[in-house]
Amino acid sequence: MNIVQVSAELAPWSKTGGLGDVCGALPQALAQRGHRVLAIAPRYKDYANAWDTGVRARIHLFGHTHEVGYFHLEQGGVHHLFVDHPSFRRPGIYGDDRGVYGDNLFRFALLTRAALEAPLRVPLNGELLGEDVVFHANDWHTGLLPLFLEAVYRSAGRYTRTPAVLAIHNAGHHGTFDAHEFAGLDVSTRWWPAADMAGRLSCLKAGLVLASKLVTVSPTYARQLCQDQAFGLEGLFAHRARDLWGILNGIGEEWNPATDKHLEHPFSADDLGGKALQKAALQRELGLPVRPEVPLFGVVARLDHQKGIDLLMGAAPWLLHQDVQLVVLGSGGAAYEDFVRRLAREAPHRARGIVGFSEPLAHRIEAGADLFLMPSRFEPCGLNQLYSMRYGTVPIVHATGGLADTVPTWDPSSGEGTGWAFREFTAEAFVQAIGWALHTWWNHRDAWAKLQQNGMRRDSGWSRAAELYERLYIASYGG
């Protein structure tokens, strides 16, 4: 198949979180299965080895005609195409320190229209993809792709049999704008009902209504979107439940403790000796006492409501009265950042908090910690629990979305499970799960070793996900 993925983020070139990682990794996994894959994203800045194709497209939006260019880079068997326009070349992807950009609807509508033009205009190795493609849009930023496909192209006799799949990575972001901005999209008002959400324009809703198929990033989250986690779009998800797939994300080889460039001491499931050395190195780096016998808890998270940081704040006083160590890395809300900064002051021998983000330190925390805390309120898929398991770091998670699908609770009678998943979203339930983990750490070291092995040997790669996406694309031709 010819697969055209369109996204606002594309790692390693642009990324704010899991969306960029997924959109960078899935195309490579699909290419390895023999498909021709074109991944399209904005050109936020100059990217090494990306060359100007010389192709230009003129697109009419918001009362003006805008010219975009296309820069091409082939890597990992995937064609990457970066849409060039002055509106993309800014300090941040979605906003800066003054807030979100006021023209984001225009910026991502332009990306989407440019992506729809690309198969018709930009040769790949001397050949146009043409109309024999499957479009794969991601989140609200490209939620208008199915609308443009119907309103602009099919109505003109183009892409008449071309399906569009919409992936929902986080339904908490609808891409809503004032209704009057719909006129700037340069499509007939007959399409307004598809985008109308309580009198406002919703890019995500337009995609949900008009896409051939829908997919989200875990089976449990797919069910939850039809029930109570779509922020007002539950009825629409339920209406389209037969077209909604749930496919778990994978993780790439950059998260492999045996080859991780950020680690001083590589290790593997067959030889965990390096993990103990990496733990000691992390303790020294953070200025914590080097105590191999003490369980070290790690948290790497965006500090916001979704991630359940309030549960962590509620559990921290109890946790730090145990003989443990805790490190938290993240940024976000002011109250949460204050909590992180206080950790070292209140428990200087047991806790460290780092406000901000560092990719190398995130890898070292995943590798050096013994346990990983992830009490998310909701979590479409989650990646950190997958990283943790691959690094022999036992996760403790709230049983929601992809966390419920990937972290079965440890069963000492069968020796199965990879961590602990608590069901009630309360600090008490969180503390109880931590208590079970500590009991196992202190009293059942053989069981702990089995827990680590279970997680490290779990198949968290992209090959299975790519196979399921392949089936989804085939199904999308049926409507």
C-alpha positions in Angstrom: 0.0 0.0 0.0 0.9 3.7 -0.3 0.4 5.2 3.1 0.4 8.9 3.8 0.7 9.8 7.4 0.0 13.5 8.4 0.8 14.9 11.8 1.8 18.0 13.7 4.8 16.3 15.3 7.3 13.9 13.8 10.2 12.6 15.9 13.1 13.1 15.9 12.5 16.4 14.1 9.6 17.7 16.1 8.1 16.5 19.4 6.3 17.6 22.5 5.3 14.1 23.8 4.1 10.7 22.7 2.4 11.9 19.5 5.8 12.7 18.0 7.3 9.4 19.0 4.5 7.4 17.6 4.4 9.3 14.3 8.1 8.8 13.9 8.1 5.1 14.7 5.0 3.7 13.1 6.0 4.7 9.5 9.3 2.8 9.8 7.5 -0.3 11.1 5.1 -0.1 8.1 7.9 0.3 5.7 9.6 -2.8 7.1 6.4 -4.7 6.1 7.0 -3.7 2.5 4.7 -0.6 2.2 5.6 2.7 0.7 5.2 5.3 3.4 5.1 9.1 3.2 5.2 10.9 6.6 4.2 14.6 6.3 4.7 17.3 9.0 5.5 21.0 9.2 9.0 22.3 8.6 9.4 24.1 11.9 13.1 24.9 11.3 15.9 23.8 9.0 16.4 20.0 9.1 19.8 18.5 8.1 19.7 16.6 4.9 16.2 17.7 4.0 16.3 19.1 0.5 14.0 21.4 -1.3 12.0 19.5 -3.9 11.3 22.7 -5.8 7.6 21.8 -5.8 5.2 24.5 -4.8 1.4 24.4 -4.1 -0.9 27.4 -3.9 -3.7 27.0 -1.4 -6.6 29.3 -0.7 -7.5 29.7 3.0 -8.8 32.6 5.1 -9.3 34.9 2.2 -5.8 34.6 0.7 -3.7 32.3 -1.5 -0.7 30.9 0.3 2.3 29.2 -1.3 3.9 26.2 0.4 7.0 24.3 -0.4 8.0 20.7 0.3 11.3 19.5 1.7 12.1 15.8 1.3 14.3 13.4 3.4 14.4 9.6 3.1 15.4 7.8 6.3 14.6 4.4 7.7 12.9 3.3 4.5 10.4 6.2 4.9 9.9 9.2 2.8 9.6 12.3 5.0 8.1 15.5 3.6 8.2 18.7 5.5 5.7 21.5 4.5 7.4 24.8 4.4 5.5 28.1 5.2 6.5 31.1 7.3 3.7 30.4 9.8 5.4 27.2 10.9 8.8 28.7 11.6 8.4 29.8 15.2 9.9 29.0 18.5 7.2 26.5 19.6 5.0 24.0 17.8 1.7 25.1 19.3 2.7 28.3 21.1 5.4 30.1 23.1 5.8 31.6 26.5 2.9 34.1 25.8 0.4 31.3 25.1 -0.9 29.3 22.2 -0.7 30.8 18.7 -3.8 32.6 17.7 -3.6 31.3 14.1 -3.3 27.6 14.9 -6.5 26.8 12.9 -4.9 28.4 9.8 -1.5 26.7 10.4 -2.9 23.2 10.7 -5.5 23.6 8.0 -2.7 24.7 5.7 -0.7 21.6 6.7 -3.6 19.4 6.0 -4.4 20.9 2.6 -0.7 20.8 1.7 -0.6 17.1 2.7 -3.6 16.3 0.4 -1.8 18.0 -2.5 1.5 16.1 -1.9 0.6 12.8 -3.6 -0.6 14.6 -6.6 2.4 17.0 -6.9 5.6 15.7 -5.2 7.4 12.9 -7.0 9.1 10.3 -4.7 12.1 8.7 -6.5 10.7 10.2 -9.7 7.1 8.9 -9.4 3.9 10.4 -8.0 1.9 8.4 -5.5 -1.2 9.8 -7.1 -4.7 8.9 -5.7 -3.9 5.3 -4.8 -3.1 6.1 -1.2 -4.5 5.7 2.3 -4.4 8.9 4.4 -3.6 8.5 8.1 -4.4 11.7 10.0 -3.5 12.2 13.7 -5.4 14.1 16.4 -7.2 17.4 16.0 -4.4 19.1 14.1 -5.2 17.1 11.0 -8.8 16.3 11.9 -9.9 18.5 9.0 -8.3 16.1 6.5 -11.4 14.0 6.0 -13.5 17.2 5.6 -11.2 18.6 3.0 -11.0 15.3 1.3 -14.8 15.3 0.9 -15.5 18.9 0.4 -12.6 20.0 -1.9 -11.3 16.8 -3.6 -14.1 14.3 -4.0 -16.5 17.1 -5.1 -14.0 17.8 -7.9 -13.7 14.2 -8.9 -10.3 13.6 -7.1 -9.5 10.9 -4.5 -12.9 9.3 -5.1 -12.0 6.0 -3.6 -9.2 7.1 -1.2 -9.9 6.4 2.4 -8.9 8.5 5.4 -8.2 7.1 8.8 -8.2 9.3 11.9 -6.0 8.4 14.9 -7.0 9.8 18.3 -4.0 10.0 20.6 -5.8 12.1 23.2 -9.5 13.1 22.9 -9.0 15.7 25.6 -8.0 18.1 22.8 -10.8 18.9 20.4 -9.2 21.7 18.4 -12.1 24.1 19.0 -12.4 27.6 17.5 -15.1 30.3 17.0 -17.8 29.3 14.5 -17.1 32.3 12.3 -13.6 30.9 11.5 -15.3 28.1 9.5 -15.7 30.5 6.6 -11.9 30.7 6.4 -11.6 27.0 5.5 -13.0 27.9 2.0 -15.6 25.0 1.9 -19.3 25.0 1.5 -21.5 25.7 4.6 -23.2 22.4 3.9 -20.2 20.8 5.7 -20.7 22.9 8.9 -22.8 20.3 10.8 -19.9 17.9 10.6 -17.7 20.3 12.5 -20.3 22.0 14.7 -19.8 21.2 18.4 -22.2 23.3 20.6 -21.9 26.2 18.2 -18.2 26.1 17.9 -15.9 24.6 15.2 -14.3 21.4 16.3 -11.6 20.0 14.1 -11.6 16.7 15.9 -15.4 16.3 15.5 -15.2 16.9 11.8 -12.7 14.1 11.5 -14.7 11.7 13.7 -17.8 12.3 11.5 -16.1 12.0 8.1 -13.2 9.6 8.4 -13.5 6.2 6.9 -12.2 4.5 10.0 -11.1 5.6 13.5 -8.3 4.3 15.6 -7.0 5.0 19.1 -4.0 3.8 21.0 -5.3 1.1 23.2 -8.4 -1.2 23.3 -9.4 0.0 26.7 -9.3 3.6 25.7 -11.4 2.8 22.7 -14.1 1.5 25.0 -13.7 4.5 27.4 -14.1 7.0 24.6 -17.6 5.6 24.0 -18.4 5.9 27.8 -16.9 8.8 29.7 -13.5 10.0 28.5 -14.2 11.9 25.2 -15.0 15.2 26.9 -18.5 15.6 25.2 -17.9 13.5 22.2 -18.9 10.1 23.8 -22.1 9.9 21.8 -20.3 10.3 18.5 -17.7 7.7 19.5 -20.5 5.3 20.5 -22.3 6.0 17.2 -19.1 5.1 15.3 -18.0 2.2 17.6 -18.1 -0.3 14.8 -15.5 1.8 13.0 -13.3 2.4 16.0 -10.2 0.3 16.5 -7.9 0.2 19.5 -4.3 -0.6 18.7 -1.6 -0.4 21.3 1.5 1.7 20.6 4.9 0.2 20.5 8.3 1.7 21.5 11.4 2.0 19.4 14.9 0.7 19.7 16.1 4.0 21.2 14.5 2.6 24.4 16.7 -0.5 24.7 18.9 -0.8 27.8 21.4 -2.9 26.0 22.2 -0.1 23.4 20.9 3.1 25.1 23.5 5.8 24.3 22.4 7.7 27.5 23.5 5.0 29.9 26.9 4.4 31.4 26.2 0.8 32.1 24.1 -1.1 29.5 22.3 -4.2 30.6 19.8 -6.8 29.3 17.3 -9.3 30.5 20.0 -11.9 30.4 22.5 -9.8 32.4 21.0 -7.3 34.9 24.4 -6.5 36.4 24.5 -3.2 34.6 21.2 -2.1 36.1 22.6 -2.1 39.6 25.5 -0.1 38.4 23.2 2.3 36.6 21.2 2.8 39.8 24.3 3.7 41.7 25.3 6.1 39.0 21.9 7.8 39.1 22.0 8.1 42.9 25.4 9.8 42.6 24.2 12.1 39.8 21.3 13.2 41.9 23.2 13.5 45.1 21.3 10.7 46.9 23.0 8.2 49.2 24.2 5.2 47.2 22.2 2.5 48.8 21.6 -0.6 46.5 19.2 -2.2 49.1 16.8 0.8 49.1 14.0 0.8 46.4 14.3 3.8 44.2 11.0 5.2 42.7 11.0 7.2 39.5 8.5 9.5 37.9 8.9 11.2 34.5 5.7 13.0 33.6 4.0 16.1 32.4 2.9 17.7 35.6 -0.8 18.2 35.0 -4.2 17.0 36.0 -4.3 14.1 33.5 -1.2 12.6 35.0 -2.6 12.2 38.5 0.1 14.3 40.1 -2.3 15.2 42.9 -2.4 11.5 43.8 1.4 11.5 43.9 1.2 14.6 46.2 -1.2 12.8 48.5 0.9 9.6 48.7 4.3 11.4 49.0 4.2 12.1 52.8 3.5 8.4 53.5 6.0 7.2 50.9 8.8 9.4 52.1 8.4 8.0 55.7 9.4 4.6 54.3 13.0 3.6 53.7 12.9 4.5 50.0 14.2 7.0 47.5 12.1 9.1 45.0 13.1 11.1 41.9 10.6 13.2 39.9 11.3 14.8 36.6 8.7 17.0 34.8 7.2 20.4 34.2 3.7 21.8 34.1 1.3 23.5 36.5 2.8 25.9 39.0 1.4 24.1 42.1 2.8 20.8 40.8 6.2 22.3 40.0 6.3 23.8 43.6 5.7 20.3 45.0 8.5 18.9 42.9 10.9 21.6 44.0 10.0 21.0 47.7 10.9 17.3 47.6 14.6 17.7 48.2 14.1 20.3 50.9 11.6 18.2 52.8 13.4 14.8 52.4 17.0 15.6 51.5 18.3 12.1 51.9 15.3 10.4 50.1 14.0 12.6 47.3 15.0 14.8 44.4 12.8 16.8 42.1 13.9 18.3 38.8 11.6 20.8 37.1 12.0 20.7 33.3 12.8 17.9 30.9 15.9 16.2 29.8 15.8 13.3 27.4 19.1 11.8 28.7 18.0 12.0 32.3 14.6 10.5 31.5 16.5 7.5 30.1 18.7 7.3 33.1 15.7 7.4 35.5 14.0 4.7 33.6 17.1 2.5 33.8 18.3 3.3 37.3 14.9 3.2 39.2 13.5 0.1 40.6 9.9 1.1 40.4 8.0 3.6 38.2 4.9 5.5 39.4 2.3 6.4 36.8 -1.1 7.3 38.6 -2.7 8.9 35.5 -6.4 9.9 35.7 -6.7 8.8 32.1 -4.1 7.5 29.7 -4.9 6.7 26.1 -1.9 4.4 25.8 1.1 5.6 27.8 4.7 5.0 26.9 6.6 5.4 30.1 5.2 2.1 31.5 6.5 0.4 28.4 9.9 2.0 28.7 10.0 1.0 32.4 9.2 -2.7 31.7 11.8 -2.9 29.0 14.4 -1.5 31.6 13.4 -3.9 34.3 11.8 -1.1 36.3 8.5 -2.3 37.8 5.5 0.0 37.1 2.7 1.0 39.5 -0.2 2.4 37.5 -3.8 3.4 37.6 -5.8 0.8 35.7 -7.1 3.0 32.9 -6.6 3.1 29.1 -3.4 1.6 27.8 -2.1 1.3 31.4 -4.8 -1.3 32.1 -4.0 -3.1 28.8 -0.2 -3.3 29.4 0.4 -3.7 33.1 -1.2 -6.9 34.5 -1.0 -6.9 38.3 1.5 -9.3 39.8 0.0 -12.7 40.8 2.4 -14.5 43.2 0.6 -17.8 42.8 1.1 -18.0 39.1 4.2 -15.9 38.7 2.4 -13.8 36.1 2.2 -10.0 35.9 4.5 -7.1 35.3 3.6 -4.6 38.0 0.6 -3.3 40.0 -2.5 -1.6 38.6 -4.9 0.0 41.1 -8.5 0.5 40.0 -10.0 3.2 42.3 -8.6 6.6 41.6 -7.7 7.5 45.2 -4.6 8.2 47.1 -5.5 5.3 49.4 -5.6 2.8 46.5 -2.4 4.2 45.1 -0.7 3.8 48.5 -2.0 0.3 48.9 -0.5 -0.7 45.5 2.8 0.8 46.5 2.6 -1.1 49.8 2.2 -4.4 47.9 5.2 -3.5 45.8 7.3 -2.7 48.9 6.3 -5.9 50.5 7.4 -7.9 47.5 10.7 -5.9 47.3 11.6 -6.5 50.9 10.4 -10.0 51.4 10.3 -11.9 48.0 13.4 -11.1 46.1 12.9 -14.2 43.8 9.5 -12.9 42.9 11.0 -9.4 42.2 13.4 -10.9 39.8 10.5 -12.7 38.0 8.6 -9.4 37.8 11.5 -7.8 36.1 12.0 -10.6 33.7 8.3 -10.6 32.8 8.4 -7.0 31.9 11.7 -7.0 30.1 10.7 -10.0 27.9 7.3 -8.5 27.0 7.0 -7.7 23.3 6.6 -3.9 23.2 8.0 -3.4 19.7 6.1 -2.0 16.7 5.8 -5.1 14.6 2.5 -6.3 16.0 1.0 -2.7 15.9 2.1 -2.3 12.3 0.4 -5.6 11.3 -2.9 -4.3 12.9 -2.6 -0.9 11.2 -2.2 -2.7 7.9 -5.5 -4.6 8.6 -7.1 -1.3 9.5 -6.1 0.4 6.3 -7.4 -2.6 4.3 -10.7 -2.4 6.2 -10.9 1.4 5.5 -11.5 0.7 1.8 -14.8 -0.9 2.8 -16.1 2.5 4.2 
